[in-house]
Amino acid sequence: MLDLTSFRRDLHSHPETGFDLERTPRLIADVLANAGLEVVRGVGQCGVVATLRRGPDETAIGLRADMDALPIQEANGFSYRSKQDGLFHGCGHDGHSTMLLGAALKLAGDPTLERTVRFIFQPDEENGNGAAAMIADGLFERFPMAAIYGLHNMPGMALGQFATQAGPFCAFEDNFEIRIEGQGGHASMPEKGVDPIVAGAAAVMQLQSIISRNVASSEHAVVSVTEFLTDGARNILPSNVTLRGDCRGFSQEVSQIIERRMRAIVDGVCTAQGAQGQVSYSTSFRPLVNDAQATEVIAEAARSVGGIDATYGLVGFSEDFAEFLAHRPGAFILMGNGLEGNNALPLHNPSYDFNDDAIAKGVAFWTRLAHQER
């Protein structure tokens, strides 16, 4: 019998990031193959899909866990801390993979299961590329499924509690880079040049008006400038300024409003200051939108093993599972990681740790969902 806590801690000690996953998917695939599941490796470069065939493809469901870690130096000192400098399971994907693995093993030994289940272990969730890679590699054609479900742990939510909602649930993430070109010179003679810092500072302030004046108050959205870079020095006016940042919201319409207004603001500011401006705008994660019927299914499974926090509301972070939901009906849910100690630290905090007491809850949830009628 596999010790799931030891397995999770082993994954924690050996984090791998992005698509550079070799050990993690190999260990998972080996365990599932030895348990008699049909295992396909290398889906979307290094993803794993294991099938427990107990019914027709038409009623099959997909259950997904992510496997990748983060490029963060871990601050914990416990015995199973990361052995890789600069890499760290700071988002709990080690726990997600372990819970789904445990559920697959439990269901493999359950003769009452009457549905085919696809267990999907995804790479590169953190960069938002893994789901698309698996889809491009024929995930839904090679492994037919009527619906797909995903789960993420949530620090600060009580162990045993879950949260979800139909419709928009997790935010999109858009990224921007604004390049402003002026004319540098001596700091004592600004009148002889074009100071791009003034234009950049004006742009930073006016970008905040997008949310307050162009997005409806009923919508949730954020525009954050996170970098302000120049090629100037203490006594040198720069010639170039680069602003970078991040935008969040819950609909494609809001994303389009932000981009349109950002381009107009930069054009206007640069014209007023005599500078030249250029905006690069891209989407890293689409908004995650839960199917209404699938949400009822996943919520019922959560209620049967713990409880639903009906007041949780929208989630500000982005999630690559949204890409799967653009191709198949399904739903995404949050599961409490605990209220104390490292279990309650925010995701991506250098001292965060997945709560091993949550493993049994996750296994019970996935197992119940596999039996749930749709």
C-alpha positions as CSV (number, residue, x, y, z in Angstrom):
1,M,0.0,0.0,0.0
2,L,1.5,3.3,-1.1
3,D,2.1,5.8,1.8
4,L,0.7,8.9,0.3
5,T,2.2,11.3,2.8
6,S,5.7,9.9,2.1
7,F,5.0,10.1,-1.6
8,R,3.9,13.8,-1.4
9,R,7.0,14.7,0.6
10,D,9.2,13.0,-1.9
11,L,7.7,15.1,-4.6
12,H,8.2,18.1,-2.5
13,S,11.9,17.3,-2.1
14,H,12.4,17.0,-5.8
15,P,10.5,19.9,-7.5
16,E,10.5,20.3,-11.3
17,T,9.2,23.3,-13.2
18,G,7.5,24.1,-16.5
19,F,7.9,21.4,-19.1
20,D,11.2,20.2,-17.5
21,L,9.4,17.4,-15.7
22,E,11.0,14.0,-15.8
23,R,11.1,12.4,-12.3
24,T,7.6,13.5,-11.2
25,P,5.6,12.1,-14.1
26,R,7.7,9.0,-14.2
27,L,7.0,8.2,-10.6
28,I,3.3,8.8,-11.0
29,A,3.0,6.8,-14.2
30,D,5.0,3.9,-12.7
31,V,2.6,3.7,-9.7
32,L,-0.5,3.8,-11.9
33,A,0.8,1.3,-14.4
34,N,1.7,-1.1,-11.6
35,A,-1.9,-0.7,-10.3
36,G,-3.2,-1.9,-13.7
37,L,-4.4,1.4,-15.2
38,E,-3.9,2.2,-18.9
39,V,-1.1,4.7,-18.8
40,V,0.1,7.0,-21.6
41,R,3.2,9.1,-21.0
42,G,4.5,12.2,-22.7
43,V,1.1,13.8,-23.5
44,G,1.8,17.5,-24.1
45,Q,5.5,16.9,-23.8
46,C,5.6,15.4,-20.3
47,G,2.0,15.0,-19.1
48,V,0.5,11.7,-18.0
49,V,-3.0,10.3,-18.7
50,A,-4.1,7.2,-16.9
51,T,-7.4,5.5,-17.8
52,L,-9.5,3.3,-15.5
53,R,-11.9,1.7,-18.0
54,R,-15.2,0.9,-16.4
55,G,-17.8,2.2,-18.9
56,P,-18.3,3.8,-22.3
57,D,-16.2,6.8,-23.5
58,E,-19.5,8.7,-23.8
59,T,-19.8,9.0,-20.1
60,A,-16.1,9.1,-19.2
61,I,-14.9,12.0,-17.0
62,G,-11.5,13.6,-16.6
63,L,-9.9,14.5,-13.3
64,R,-6.9,16.8,-13.5
65,A,-4.0,17.6,-11.2
66,D,-1.0,19.8,-11.9
67,M,2.6,18.6,-11.3
68,D,4.9,21.6,-11.7
69,A,6.7,23.6,-9.0
70,L,7.8,27.3,-8.9
71,P,11.2,29.0,-9.4
72,I,11.3,30.2,-5.7
73,Q,13.9,29.5,-3.0
74,E,12.2,27.6,-0.2
75,A,12.5,29.0,3.3
76,N,11.4,26.0,5.2
77,G,13.8,23.9,7.3
78,F,12.0,20.6,7.6
79,S,13.5,17.3,6.5
80,Y,11.7,17.1,3.2
81,R,12.5,20.6,2.0
82,S,13.5,21.1,-1.6
83,K,16.8,19.6,-2.6
84,Q,16.9,21.9,-5.7
85,D,18.2,25.4,-5.1
86,G,15.7,28.0,-6.5
87,L,12.9,25.4,-7.1
88,F,10.0,24.9,-4.7
89,H,6.6,23.3,-4.5
90,G,5.1,26.6,-3.2
91,C,1.6,26.2,-4.7
92,G,0.8,22.6,-3.5
93,H,1.0,20.8,-6.8
94,D,2.8,18.1,-5.0
95,G,-0.3,17.6,-2.9
96,H,-2.6,17.9,-5.9
97,S,-0.8,15.1,-7.7
98,T,-0.7,12.9,-4.6
99,M,-4.4,13.3,-3.9
100,L,-5.4,12.4,-7.5
101,L,-2.9,9.5,-7.5
102,G,-4.4,8.2,-4.3
103,A,-7.9,8.4,-5.7
104,A,-6.9,6.5,-8.8
105,L,-5.5,3.7,-6.6
106,K,-8.6,3.6,-4.5
107,L,-10.9,3.5,-7.5
108,A,-8.8,0.9,-9.2
109,G,-9.7,-1.4,-6.3
110,D,-13.4,-0.4,-6.2
111,P,-15.6,-2.9,-8.1
112,T,-18.7,-0.7,-7.7
113,L,-17.3,2.0,-10.1
114,E,-19.3,2.0,-13.3
115,R,-17.7,4.9,-15.2
116,T,-14.5,5.3,-17.1
117,V,-12.2,7.8,-15.5
118,R,-9.2,9.6,-17.1
119,F,-6.6,10.8,-14.5
120,I,-4.8,13.8,-16.1
121,F,-1.5,14.9,-14.7
122,Q,-0.5,18.2,-16.3
123,P,2.8,20.0,-16.7
124,D,3.5,23.7,-16.8
125,E,0.4,25.1,-15.1
126,E,2.3,28.0,-13.5
127,N,3.2,29.5,-16.9
128,G,-0.2,28.8,-18.4
129,N,1.1,26.5,-21.2
130,G,0.5,23.0,-20.1
131,A,-3.2,22.6,-20.7
132,A,-2.9,23.9,-24.3
133,A,0.1,21.6,-24.9
134,M,-1.9,18.6,-23.8
135,I,-5.0,19.7,-25.9
136,A,-2.8,20.2,-28.9
137,D,-1.4,16.7,-28.5
138,G,-4.9,15.3,-28.9
139,L,-6.0,15.0,-25.2
140,F,-9.7,15.1,-25.9
141,E,-9.5,13.1,-29.2
142,R,-7.3,10.4,-27.8
143,F,-9.0,10.2,-24.4
144,P,-12.7,11.1,-24.9
145,M,-14.5,12.5,-21.9
146,A,-17.9,14.1,-21.3
147,A,-16.6,16.5,-18.6
148,I,-13.4,17.5,-16.8
149,Y,-12.9,18.6,-13.2
150,G,-10.0,20.3,-11.4
151,L,-9.1,21.2,-7.8
152,H,-6.7,23.6,-6.0
153,N,-5.8,23.8,-2.3
154,M,-6.5,27.1,-0.6
155,P,-4.6,28.3,2.5
156,G,-6.7,30.1,5.0
157,M,-9.8,28.0,4.3
158,A,-10.6,25.4,6.9
159,L,-9.6,21.8,6.2
160,G,-12.6,20.0,4.9
161,Q,-14.2,23.1,3.4
162,F,-14.6,23.6,-0.3
163,A,-15.6,26.6,-2.5
164,T,-16.9,26.9,-6.0
165,Q,-19.5,28.7,-8.1
166,A,-21.1,28.4,-11.5
167,G,-19.9,30.9,-14.2
168,P,-16.8,33.0,-13.8
169,F,-14.7,31.8,-10.9
170,C,-10.9,32.5,-11.5
171,A,-9.6,35.6,-13.2
172,F,-7.9,36.1,-16.5
173,E,-4.3,37.3,-16.5
174,D,-3.2,39.8,-19.1
175,N,0.4,41.1,-19.3
176,F,1.6,44.4,-20.7
177,E,4.8,46.2,-21.6
178,I,4.8,49.9,-22.4
179,R,7.9,51.3,-24.0
180,I,8.3,55.1,-24.0
181,E,11.1,56.8,-26.0
182,G,12.1,60.3,-25.2
183,Q,15.4,62.2,-25.6
184,G,17.9,61.9,-22.8
185,G,20.3,64.5,-21.6
186,H,21.8,66.2,-18.6
187,A,19.6,66.4,-15.5
188,S,20.3,70.1,-15.1
189,M,18.9,70.9,-18.6
190,P,15.6,69.0,-19.0
191,E,14.3,71.6,-21.4
192,K,16.8,70.4,-24.0
193,G,15.4,66.9,-24.1
194,V,12.1,64.9,-23.7
195,D,11.9,63.3,-20.3
196,P,10.2,59.8,-20.7
197,I,10.0,59.5,-16.9
198,V,7.4,62.3,-16.8
199,A,5.4,60.5,-19.6
200,G,5.8,57.2,-17.8
201,A,4.7,58.6,-14.4
202,A,1.6,60.1,-16.1
203,A,0.8,56.8,-17.7
204,V,1.0,55.0,-14.4
205,M,-1.5,57.3,-12.8
206,Q,-3.9,57.4,-15.7
207,L,-3.9,53.6,-16.1
208,Q,-5.7,53.5,-12.8
209,S,-8.6,55.4,-14.3
210,I,-9.4,52.5,-16.5
211,I,-10.9,50.5,-13.6
212,S,-12.5,53.5,-11.9
213,R,-13.9,55.1,-15.0
214,N,-14.2,52.6,-17.8
215,V,-15.1,49.3,-16.1
216,A,-18.6,48.9,-14.6
217,S,-18.6,48.9,-10.8
218,S,-20.3,45.5,-10.9
219,E,-17.2,44.0,-12.5
220,H,-14.0,43.0,-10.7
221,A,-10.8,44.1,-12.3
222,V,-7.2,45.2,-11.5
223,V,-4.5,47.0,-13.4
224,S,-1.1,46.9,-11.7
225,V,2.2,48.4,-12.9
226,T,4.8,46.2,-11.4
227,E,8.0,47.4,-13.0
228,F,9.3,50.9,-14.0
229,L,12.7,50.7,-15.7
230,T,14.9,53.4,-17.2
231,D,18.3,53.8,-18.8
232,G,19.0,56.9,-16.8
233,A,21.4,57.6,-13.9
234,R,21.7,60.0,-11.0
235,N,22.5,63.0,-13.2
236,I,21.3,61.7,-16.5
237,L,17.8,62.0,-17.9
238,P,16.9,58.7,-19.6
239,S,16.0,58.2,-23.2
240,N,13.9,55.2,-22.6
241,V,11.4,54.0,-20.0
242,T,9.8,50.6,-19.8
243,L,6.7,49.8,-17.8
244,R,5.5,46.3,-17.2
245,G,2.5,45.0,-15.4
246,D,-0.4,42.7,-14.9
247,C,-4.2,43.0,-15.4
248,R,-6.9,40.8,-13.9
249,G,-10.7,40.4,-14.5
250,F,-13.4,37.8,-15.2
251,S,-14.6,38.4,-18.7
252,Q,-13.2,38.8,-22.2
253,E,-15.1,42.1,-22.5
254,V,-13.2,43.6,-19.5
255,S,-9.9,42.4,-21.0
256,Q,-10.7,44.2,-24.3
257,I,-11.7,47.4,-22.5
258,I,-8.4,47.4,-20.5
259,E,-6.3,46.9,-23.6
260,R,-8.2,49.5,-25.7
261,R,-8.0,52.2,-23.0
262,M,-4.4,51.4,-22.2
263,R,-3.3,52.0,-25.8
264,A,-5.3,55.3,-25.9
265,I,-3.8,56.5,-22.6
266,V,-0.2,55.8,-23.7
267,D,-0.8,57.5,-27.1
268,G,-2.3,60.5,-25.4
269,V,0.3,60.9,-22.7
270,C,3.2,60.5,-25.2
271,T,1.7,63.0,-27.6
272,A,1.3,65.5,-24.8
273,Q,4.9,65.1,-23.7
274,G,6.5,64.9,-27.1
275,A,7.5,61.2,-26.6
276,Q,6.9,58.1,-28.6
277,G,5.1,55.1,-27.0
278,Q,4.4,51.5,-27.9
279,V,2.2,49.0,-26.1
280,S,2.6,45.2,-26.1
281,Y,-0.4,43.4,-24.6
282,S,-1.0,39.7,-24.3
283,T,-3.2,37.2,-22.4
284,S,-1.4,34.5,-20.4
285,F,-4.6,32.9,-18.8
286,R,-8.2,33.2,-20.0
287,P,-10.9,33.6,-17.4
288,L,-12.0,30.3,-15.8
289,V,-15.8,29.8,-16.3
290,N,-17.5,26.9,-14.6
291,D,-20.3,25.0,-16.4
292,A,-23.5,25.3,-14.3
293,Q,-24.4,21.6,-14.4
294,A,-20.9,20.5,-13.7
295,T,-20.7,22.9,-10.8
296,E,-23.7,21.2,-9.2
297,V,-22.0,17.8,-9.6
298,I,-18.7,18.9,-8.1
299,A,-20.4,20.8,-5.3
300,E,-22.5,17.8,-4.3
301,A,-19.3,15.7,-4.1
302,A,-17.8,18.4,-1.9
303,R,-20.8,18.5,0.4
304,S,-20.6,14.7,0.8
305,V,-17.1,14.8,2.2
306,G,-16.9,18.2,3.9
307,G,-18.8,21.3,3.2
308,I,-19.3,24.2,0.8
309,D,-18.4,27.8,1.7
310,A,-21.2,29.6,-0.3
311,T,-19.8,33.0,0.6
312,Y,-16.3,32.6,-0.9
313,G,-16.9,34.4,-4.2
314,L,-14.6,35.1,-7.1
315,V,-10.9,34.1,-7.0
316,G,-8.3,36.7,-8.0
317,F,-5.6,34.3,-9.2
318,S,-5.5,32.7,-12.6
319,E,-5.6,29.0,-13.4
320,D,-4.6,27.1,-16.5
321,F,-7.5,24.7,-16.0
322,A,-9.5,27.4,-17.8
323,E,-8.1,26.2,-21.1
324,F,-9.6,22.8,-20.6
325,L,-13.0,24.4,-19.8
326,A,-12.9,26.2,-23.2
327,H,-13.1,22.8,-24.9
328,R,-15.2,20.6,-22.6
329,P,-17.9,21.2,-19.9
330,G,-16.5,21.0,-16.4
331,A,-15.9,22.8,-13.1
332,F,-13.1,23.8,-10.8
333,I,-13.2,23.8,-7.0
334,L,-11.0,25.0,-4.1
335,M,-10.3,22.9,-1.1
336,G,-9.2,24.2,2.3
337,N,-5.5,23.7,3.3
338,G,-6.0,24.8,6.9
339,L,-6.0,27.9,9.1
340,E,-2.8,27.7,11.1
341,G,1.0,27.7,10.6
342,N,2.5,27.0,7.2
343,N,-0.8,25.6,6.0
344,A,-2.3,29.1,6.2
345,L,0.5,31.0,4.5
346,P,-0.4,32.3,1.0
347,L,0.3,30.3,-2.1
348,H,3.8,31.1,-3.5
349,N,5.1,32.2,-0.1
350,P,8.6,30.8,0.5
351,S,7.4,29.1,3.7
352,Y,4.2,27.7,2.5
353,D,3.6,23.9,2.7
354,F,0.8,21.6,1.5
355,N,-1.1,20.2,4.5
356,D,-0.6,16.4,4.6
357,D,-3.9,16.1,6.6
358,A,-5.7,17.3,3.4
359,I,-4.6,14.3,1.4
360,A,-7.3,12.0,2.8
361,K,-9.9,14.7,2.2
362,G,-8.8,15.1,-1.4
363,V,-8.8,11.4,-2.1
364,A,-12.3,11.1,-0.6
365,F,-13.5,14.0,-2.7
366,W,-12.2,12.7,-6.0
367,T,-13.5,9.2,-5.2
368,R,-16.9,10.5,-4.5
369,L,-16.9,12.7,-7.7
370,A,-16.0,9.7,-9.8
371,H,-19.2,8.0,-8.6
372,Q,-21.3,11.1,-9.0
373,E,-24.0,11.1,-11.6
374,R,-23.9,13.8,-14.3
